[in-house]
């Protein structure tokens, strides 16, 4: 009876010890320098290790363990990480290799992580590319399980099991399709400016210039408050509308006054056609000059009021600041769509 009491705790201790051992096994156990060295070829002396996909601690640990093993393998001269490459979570492998174009390395190792089923440790797939995005080698490994040696044939691109290769191909296809859709949307929503000039055909001199704002590749005009609404500044759009209201409140009445004044001036000579029996000549001339002077005065007031209104610029910001607003909007749009290469 006492023997049975001791057997249960002993079995439980063995179970806990085994579980603890499995939990303690990490990516350093998977990517030992000796195991990784067997996969390093002569073309991998300089290499960048890039963690692809959504960033998390597991992915970063896998990439860091691989980097350490490569450095300690004795077969590499330079191993770089992905710091400074920006957000890579939505980029496919080809786009990641392109992002590494300026790095002083001959090879790019793209590390992707795939979750294990039913609590099993995750699996990492590492694909080695040259700068032309050609696959040089590939391998897969599970956390805590030592990396398998390369195939006996040692052919380039071997070492990746069929199911892992299929997963990578499917993932790359999905990312590529998502990237295409994101770029399509960016091209339709990006805000840009077109500078226009008017040239005197006789002298060739520029007599006027202006800038128009547009959205997207289909050149949707963004006039006035619509521009500020589009770039996410409704406060500036409201300021534009207020200034535009004041501007129109001066231009329209000014135009009406100017028109009425000119009409009065043009009709002033008609007073001379009034029969002599109704008005004498002196009265007619007084009426003509009075209408002429009054009409000219009204026209002058209308012109001045219209000019004051026309001089009001409804835009609350300078053209250079408007371009900055558009640039900020475009960068945010690119970030939201995962197009980090366009930021």
PLY file of the C-alpha trace (Angstrom):
ply
format ascii 1.0
element vertex 343
property float x
property float y
property float z
element edge 342
property int vertex1
property int vertex2
end_header
0.00 0.00 0.00
2.79 2.41 0.91
4.59 1.38 -2.29
1.58 2.46 -4.38
1.49 5.82 -2.61
5.07 6.54 -3.71
4.56 5.24 -7.26
1.96 7.89 -8.19
4.05 10.95 -7.18
7.08 9.40 -8.87
5.18 8.89 -12.15
3.77 12.41 -11.89
7.26 13.79 -11.34
8.52 11.98 -14.44
5.63 13.41 -16.49
6.26 16.94 -15.25
9.97 16.59 -15.91
9.34 15.46 -19.47
6.85 18.27 -20.05
9.24 20.82 -18.59
12.03 19.52 -20.82
9.87 19.89 -23.93
8.78 23.35 -22.88
12.36 24.38 -22.19
13.53 23.18 -25.62
13.69 26.22 -27.84
14.94 27.46 -31.17
18.54 27.36 -29.98
18.15 23.58 -29.68
16.78 23.51 -33.21
19.40 25.75 -34.81
22.70 24.64 -33.32
25.80 25.93 -35.06
26.87 22.41 -36.05
23.49 21.54 -37.58
23.19 24.85 -39.43
26.79 24.66 -40.68
25.90 21.54 -42.64
23.42 23.59 -44.68
25.75 26.54 -45.38
27.18 26.60 -48.90
29.89 28.74 -50.40
27.37 31.29 -51.65
26.14 31.97 -48.10
29.20 33.75 -46.72
27.25 37.01 -46.48
23.59 36.68 -45.59
20.65 38.66 -44.21
18.16 36.83 -41.97
14.68 38.32 -42.32
11.69 37.45 -40.13
8.63 37.57 -42.41
4.96 37.70 -41.44
3.26 39.17 -38.39
5.88 40.00 -35.79
5.72 38.05 -32.55
8.15 36.76 -29.95
8.19 33.23 -31.38
9.16 34.43 -34.86
11.83 36.77 -33.53
13.33 34.02 -31.39
13.50 31.65 -34.36
15.19 34.26 -36.56
17.61 35.23 -33.76
18.57 31.59 -33.11
19.23 31.04 -36.81
21.35 34.19 -37.00
23.47 33.10 -34.02
23.97 29.64 -35.48
25.03 31.09 -38.83
27.55 33.39 -37.14
28.93 30.53 -35.03
29.04 28.07 -37.93
32.51 29.22 -39.00
31.32 29.36 -42.60
29.95 32.92 -42.78
31.66 36.29 -42.88
28.64 38.57 -42.34
25.18 37.85 -40.93
22.74 40.78 -40.82
19.27 41.05 -39.30
16.22 42.84 -40.67
16.48 46.03 -38.65
15.96 49.05 -40.87
13.89 47.20 -43.46
10.55 48.51 -42.19
7.28 46.61 -41.87
7.56 43.30 -43.73
4.39 41.63 -42.44
2.44 41.85 -45.70
5.28 41.42 -48.19
5.82 38.26 -50.17
9.30 36.76 -50.49
10.09 38.51 -53.78
9.24 41.91 -52.29
11.36 41.15 -49.21
14.36 40.22 -51.35
13.86 43.45 -53.31
13.82 45.38 -50.02
17.25 43.86 -49.25
18.73 44.93 -52.61
21.07 47.52 -51.10
22.34 45.34 -48.25
25.96 44.16 -48.60
24.96 40.49 -48.67
24.80 37.82 -51.36
21.96 35.83 -49.83
18.65 36.54 -48.05
17.17 33.97 -45.65
13.41 34.52 -45.27
12.12 32.98 -42.03
8.40 32.20 -41.78
6.56 30.57 -38.89
3.65 28.12 -39.02
1.72 27.17 -35.89
1.64 23.58 -34.71
-1.59 21.62 -34.42
-3.14 20.65 -31.07
-0.52 22.45 -29.02
2.43 21.05 -30.98
5.49 23.30 -31.26
5.46 25.66 -34.27
7.43 24.94 -37.42
9.68 27.40 -39.19
10.38 27.41 -42.90
13.58 29.13 -44.06
14.05 29.89 -47.74
17.42 31.13 -48.99
17.34 33.50 -51.98
20.04 35.14 -54.03
19.65 38.81 -55.02
17.78 37.78 -58.18
15.08 36.12 -56.02
16.17 32.66 -57.14
15.85 29.94 -54.48
19.30 28.67 -53.44
18.21 26.38 -50.61
15.37 25.76 -48.18
14.79 23.98 -44.92
12.16 23.47 -42.27
12.39 22.62 -38.58
10.23 22.38 -35.48
10.99 24.27 -32.30
13.05 22.16 -29.91
13.75 19.46 -32.51
17.32 19.51 -33.89
17.54 20.56 -37.53
17.78 17.63 -39.91
20.95 17.35 -42.01
20.68 18.30 -45.70
19.70 15.65 -48.24
22.47 13.40 -49.45
22.14 14.82 -52.98
22.77 18.32 -51.67
20.93 19.91 -54.58
20.10 23.61 -54.44
16.64 24.26 -53.13
16.32 20.85 -51.46
15.66 20.23 -47.78
12.06 21.54 -47.72
9.38 18.91 -47.12
6.48 18.81 -49.56
3.85 19.99 -47.07
6.02 22.92 -45.96
6.82 23.83 -49.57
3.11 23.77 -50.36
2.35 25.98 -47.35
4.98 28.52 -48.42
3.75 28.51 -52.02
0.14 29.02 -50.90
1.13 31.78 -48.48
3.21 33.56 -51.15
0.32 33.33 -53.62
-2.13 34.80 -51.11
0.26 37.59 -50.15
0.91 38.40 -53.81
-2.83 38.61 -54.53
-3.33 40.80 -51.47
-0.43 43.02 -52.55
-1.96 43.43 -56.00
-5.33 44.44 -54.53
-3.62 46.85 -52.13
-1.67 48.51 -54.95
-4.84 48.81 -57.03
-6.57 50.61 -54.16
-3.55 52.84 -53.55
-3.48 53.87 -57.22
-7.18 54.79 -57.01
-6.94 56.78 -53.75
-3.52 58.46 -53.88
-3.67 62.29 -53.90
-1.41 64.16 -56.30
-0.97 67.58 -57.92
-0.64 68.73 -61.50
1.06 72.06 -62.24
-0.34 74.03 -65.17
1.07 77.10 -66.96
-0.29 79.53 -69.54
2.24 80.73 -72.12
2.05 83.71 -74.47
2.38 82.13 -77.92
3.91 85.30 -79.28
6.67 85.92 -76.74
6.87 82.47 -75.15
6.63 84.06 -71.70
4.68 82.40 -68.88
1.70 84.63 -68.15
-0.04 82.50 -65.51
0.38 79.30 -63.52
-1.82 77.25 -61.22
-2.01 73.85 -59.54
-4.85 71.35 -59.55
-5.30 68.56 -57.01
-6.47 65.13 -58.15
-7.16 61.74 -56.62
-6.15 58.45 -58.16
-5.09 57.25 -61.56
-8.47 58.22 -63.00
-7.75 61.87 -62.18
-10.74 62.73 -59.99
-10.62 66.52 -59.37
-10.36 67.59 -55.73
-11.55 71.18 -55.59
-11.67 73.26 -52.44
-13.07 71.66 -49.32
-13.15 68.20 -50.99
-9.35 68.13 -50.95
-9.19 68.76 -47.19
-11.93 66.21 -46.50
-10.04 63.61 -48.55
-6.72 64.08 -46.74
-8.46 63.79 -43.37
-8.65 67.46 -42.30
-12.35 68.32 -41.90
-11.38 71.33 -39.77
-9.57 72.89 -42.71
-12.48 71.98 -44.98
-14.81 73.93 -42.68
-12.46 76.93 -42.72
-12.40 76.78 -46.52
-16.20 76.76 -46.71
-16.48 79.72 -44.33
-13.98 81.79 -46.33
-15.65 80.79 -49.59
-19.02 81.97 -48.22
-17.59 85.41 -47.36
-15.84 85.55 -50.74
-19.04 84.82 -52.64
-20.99 87.27 -50.44
-18.75 90.04 -51.79
-18.20 88.92 -55.37
-21.87 88.33 -56.25
-23.27 91.67 -54.95
-20.24 93.48 -56.37
-20.90 91.97 -59.78
-24.59 92.97 -59.57
-23.76 96.55 -58.54
-21.16 96.83 -61.25
-23.63 95.60 -63.86
-26.38 97.97 -62.73
-23.97 100.90 -62.68
-22.76 100.22 -66.21
-26.35 99.77 -67.35
-27.21 103.20 -65.90
-24.21 104.78 -67.60
-25.11 103.25 -70.95
-28.73 104.39 -70.69
-28.04 107.95 -69.48
-28.15 109.44 -73.05
-31.74 108.23 -73.39
-32.80 111.24 -71.31
-32.13 113.41 -74.36
-34.96 111.61 -76.17
-37.55 112.95 -73.74
-39.88 115.36 -75.60
-39.20 119.07 -75.13
-42.73 119.52 -73.95
-41.96 117.38 -70.93
-38.44 118.63 -70.03
-36.37 121.55 -71.15
-32.83 121.06 -72.40
-31.14 122.09 -69.14
-33.17 119.57 -67.17
-32.39 116.88 -69.72
-28.65 117.53 -69.46
-28.83 117.54 -65.68
-30.60 114.16 -65.81
-28.02 112.77 -68.28
-25.03 113.83 -66.19
-26.69 112.77 -62.94
-27.43 109.30 -64.29
-23.95 109.10 -65.78
-22.20 110.07 -62.55
-24.50 107.97 -60.35
-24.13 104.93 -62.58
-20.36 105.31 -62.67
-20.30 105.58 -58.88
-22.42 102.45 -58.42
-20.29 100.59 -60.95
-17.12 101.71 -59.14
-18.45 100.52 -55.78
-19.43 97.20 -57.35
-15.98 96.75 -58.88
-14.26 97.53 -55.58
-16.51 95.14 -53.60
-15.97 92.41 -56.22
-12.20 92.92 -56.17
-12.13 92.67 -52.38
-14.04 89.42 -52.58
-11.83 88.12 -55.37
-8.71 88.88 -53.33
-9.84 86.55 -50.54
-8.05 83.19 -50.72
-10.39 80.60 -49.21
-7.59 78.08 -48.71
-6.55 78.03 -45.03
-3.01 76.77 -45.80
-0.23 77.63 -48.23
0.31 75.44 -51.32
3.45 73.89 -49.82
1.53 72.84 -46.68
-1.25 71.42 -48.84
1.34 69.23 -50.56
2.62 68.11 -47.15
-0.94 67.16 -46.16
-1.27 65.10 -49.33
2.11 63.46 -48.70
1.12 62.52 -45.13
-2.18 61.12 -46.41
-0.42 59.03 -49.07
2.08 57.64 -46.55
-0.70 56.68 -44.12
-2.64 55.09 -46.97
0.41 53.04 -47.93
0.95 51.95 -44.30
-2.70 50.97 -43.86
-2.53 48.89 -47.03
0.76 47.27 -46.02
2.65 48.88 -48.91
5.66 49.83 -46.83
7.83 50.27 -49.91
5.68 53.28 -50.86
5.92 55.06 -47.48
0 1
1 2
2 3
3 4
4 5
5 6
6 7
7 8
8 9
9 10
10 11
11 12
12 13
13 14
14 15
15 16
16 17
17 18
18 19
19 20
20 21
21 22
22 23
23 24
24 25
25 26
26 27
27 28
28 29
29 30
30 31
31 32
32 33
33 34
34 35
35 36
36 37
37 38
38 39
39 40
40 41
41 42
42 43
43 44
44 45
45 46
46 47
47 48
48 49
49 50
50 51
51 52
52 53
53 54
54 55
55 56
56 57
57 58
58 59
59 60
60 61
61 62
62 63
63 64
64 65
65 66
66 67
67 68
68 69
69 70
70 71
71 72
72 73
73 74
74 75
75 76
76 77
77 78
78 79
79 80
80 81
81 82
82 83
83 84
84 85
85 86
86 87
87 88
88 89
89 90
90 91
91 92
92 93
93 94
94 95
95 96
96 97
97 98
98 99
99 100
100 101
101 102
102 103
103 104
104 105
105 106
106 107
107 108
108 109
109 110
110 111
111 112
112 113
113 114
114 115
115 116
116 117
117 118
118 119
119 120
120 121
121 122
122 123
123 124
124 125
125 126
126 127
127 128
128 129
129 130
130 131
131 132
132 133
133 134
134 135
135 136
136 137
137 138
138 139
139 140
140 141
141 142
142 143
143 144
144 145
145 146
146 147
147 148
148 149
149 150
150 151
151 152
152 153
153 154
154 155
155 156
156 157
157 158
158 159
159 160
160 161
161 162
162 163
163 164
164 165
165 166
166 167
167 168
168 169
169 170
170 171
171 172
172 173
173 174
174 175
175 176
176 177
177 178
178 179
179 180
180 181
181 182
182 183
183 184
184 185
185 186
186 187
187 188
188 189
189 190
190 191
191 192
192 193
193 194
194 195
195 196
196 197
197 198
198 199
199 200
200 201
201 202
202 203
203 204
204 205
205 206
206 207
207 208
208 209
209 210
210 211
211 212
212 213
213 214
214 215
215 216
216 217
217 218
218 219
219 220
220 221
221 222
222 223
223 224
224 225
225 226
226 227
227 228
228 229
229 230
230 231
231 232
232 233
233 234
234 235
235 236
236 237
237 238
238 239
239 240
240 241
241 242
242 243
243 244
244 245
245 246
246 247
247 248
248 249
249 250
250 251
251 252
252 253
253 254
254 255
255 256
256 257
257 258
258 259
259 260
260 261
261 262
262 263
263 264
264 265
265 266
266 267
267 268
268 269
269 270
270 271
271 272
272 273
273 274
274 275
275 276
276 277
277 278
278 279
279 280
280 281
281 282
282 283
283 284
284 285
285 286
286 287
287 288
288 289
289 290
290 291
291 292
292 293
293 294
294 295
295 296
296 297
297 298
298 299
299 300
300 301
301 302
302 303
303 304
304 305
305 306
306 307
307 308
308 309
309 310
310 311
311 312
312 313
313 314
314 315
315 316
316 317
317 318
318 319
319 320
320 321
321 322
322 323
323 324
324 325
325 326
326 327
327 328
328 329
329 330
330 331
331 332
332 333
333 334
334 335
335 336
336 337
337 338
338 339
339 340
340 341
341 342
